[in-house]
């Protein structure tokens, strides 16, 4: 193991020590401990935990696959017992920088988190996957979430997946009554298709329908009879 990797793993150990629940004392050699709470000695504050996660995110680009897998596993374990939604959201954002099969279930579950910030973070994390499964999950959020900010995050994330499934979902969002959603859908469609039809929603609706026409509705017997007479 080279010196750079040893240093990173030492830092990683320190960060995960901070994420552990409870009030156990952290060894003095662990880096990035920060100042402990004055009111509760030995307890690391949520702000300090979030700070450590941001540092972990910054390290993602220089991590090898083995290290990314280790980080993802540790984050998955940490979020299962985390009650603070701000920390859960930050863990999900960090997982977005450490894509790994072991994290897929957690990201999917985070789309149903009771806190909207966690669901938004999950949308952003899935946008980095760019695969068909991510696009399908994001499409479900776009059509089904009750929070408009989460739906906007899903629309934004769909644009980054570059998947054809995203075009269909965004086309449906063009008929949303909220102008902000229509505008977000247009921006994402531009990103996916490389087309620039301006911000004219009607032109984009026509484009999506031409590229992905809706199946014709079956004609009822009554309608057929009307055509005969």
N, C-alpha and C positions, 0 to 999 in steps of 0.2 A: 504494500500500500504506500503510495507516494505521500509526500508531506502535505501537498495541497488537499488530497482526499482526507487525510487524517484530521487536518484542521477543520474541514467542512463537517465531518462527522462529530467532532467535538462540539462545534457550534450547534449542530443539530440536536445533540444530546441535551445541551443546555436549554434550547428552545422547548423541547418536549417536556423537560422537567418543569418548566413554567406552566405548561398546559395541564399538568396532572391535577386532579381535584384534591382538595384537602389542604391541610396546613402544615405538612411535613417540611422540615427545614431543608433548604437546598444547599449542597456542599459549596464551600467557599471558592472552589476552583472552577465552578460552572460559569461560563461567560454570559454576558448580557443579563445579569440578574436584575439590574435596576434597583431603585430604592423601594424598600418594602413599605407597606401601609403603616402609617403612624398609629392608627387606631386598632389595627389587628396585626400585630407583629407576626411575621412569617407567612402572611397571605399576600400573594401577588394580585395586584388590581387588574380588572378587565382591560384598562387602558394599556397596561404593561404587556398583557398577553397579546393584545391586538398589535402592539408595536413589534413584538417578536415574530408574529406571523407575517407582518409586512417585510421584515428582514429575510424571512425564509422565502417569501415570494421573490425577492430581489436576487436570491441565490439560484433560482430555478434554471436560468439560462446556462449556467456553468456546471450544472449537475449532469452526471452520466445516467444511463438508464437504470443501473442498479440502485443508485442513490435515489432517483425519482420514485422507484418502486417502494423503497424503504420509507420515504417521506409520506407517500400516499397511504401506505398501511397505517402509519402512526397517526395521520390526520383522521383517517376513517375511525380509528379507535377513540380518538379524542372527542370527536363530535357526538358519538353515541351517548356520552354522559354529560354533555355540555348544556346547561340550562339557560345560559345567557344568549339571547338571539343575536346580539351584536357580535359576539365571539363566533357563534355558529356561522353567521354570514361571512366573517373574515376567513374562517376555515374553508368554507366553500370557495371563496375567491382564490385562496391559495391552492386548493385542489385543482382549480382550473389551469394552473401553471404546472401541475404535476400529473398529467393524464396517465391513467393506469387502469387496467381492467377491474382492479379491486375497488375503485372509486365509483364505478358506473352506477351501482345500486344506490349509493349515498346521494349522488347528484340527482337521480330520478326521485328519490324520496324527498329531497330538499325542495322539489317543485310543489310539494304538498305541505310544506312547513307552515305552521299557523302564522308565522311572522312574514310580512310582505318583503322586508329587506332580504331575508334569507332566500325567498323565491326569486327575487331579482338577481341576487348573486348567482343562483343556480342557472338562470338563463344565460348570464354572461359566461359562466364556466362552460356550459354546453356549447356555446358559440365557437369555442376554441377547438372542439372535436371535429366539427365540419363533416360529420357522417350522416347517413340517411336516418339512423335511429335518433340522433340528436335533433334533426329537423322534424321528425315525427312527434317527438316529445314537446318541442317548442310550439309546433302547430296546435297541439292539444291545449297548451297553456294560453295561446293567443285566442282561441275560440272559447275557452272555458273558465279562465280565472275571473274572479269577481272584482279584482283590484285593477284599475286602469293603468297604474304605473307598472305593475307586473306585466300586463298585456303589452304595453309599449316596449318594455325590456325584451319580451319575447319576439316582438316584431323586429326590433333592432338586431337581436341575435340571429334571427332567421336570415337576415341579409348577409351575415358573415359565414353561414354554412355553405353557401353557393350550391345548394341542393335544389333540384327541380321541384321536389315536394314543397319547398318553401314558397315557390312562385304561386302555387295554388292557394296556400294559406294566406299569403299576403294579398292575393286577388280578392279573397273573401273579406279581408280587412278594409279594402277600399270602399266598401258600402257601409262602414261604421258611421254612426251619427256624429262621432267626435272628429272635428277637423284635424286635431293633433294626431289621431290614429291614422287618418287618411294620409297625412303628410309623412308620417314615419313609414308607412307602408310603401309610399312612392320612393322614398330614399333607399329603402332596402331593395326594392325592385331594380332600381338603377344599379345598385351594387352587385346584384346577382347577374343581371342580364347584360350589363354593359351598354344598355340602351339609354338614350336621353330624350324622353318625350316631354321634357319640361315638368311642370307641376300640375298639369291638367289631369285631374283624376279620371275624367271620362275617357281620355285617350289611353290611359293605363288600363282601365277596365276592358276596353276593346282589345288591347294588346294581349292581356292575360287570357281573355276568352278565345282569341285566335290561336294562341299557343297551347292552351289547355281548354278546349271547348267543353262545356257541360253537356252531359248526355241528355238527349231529348226526352221529355216526359212522355210516357205512354198515353196515347189518345184513348179517352173513354168511349164507350159505345154511344153515349149521348152526344158527345162532340162529333163523332163520325156521322151521326144521323143529321145533325145540323148542317154539315157540309153537303149532304145529299140534297137537302131542301133549301 
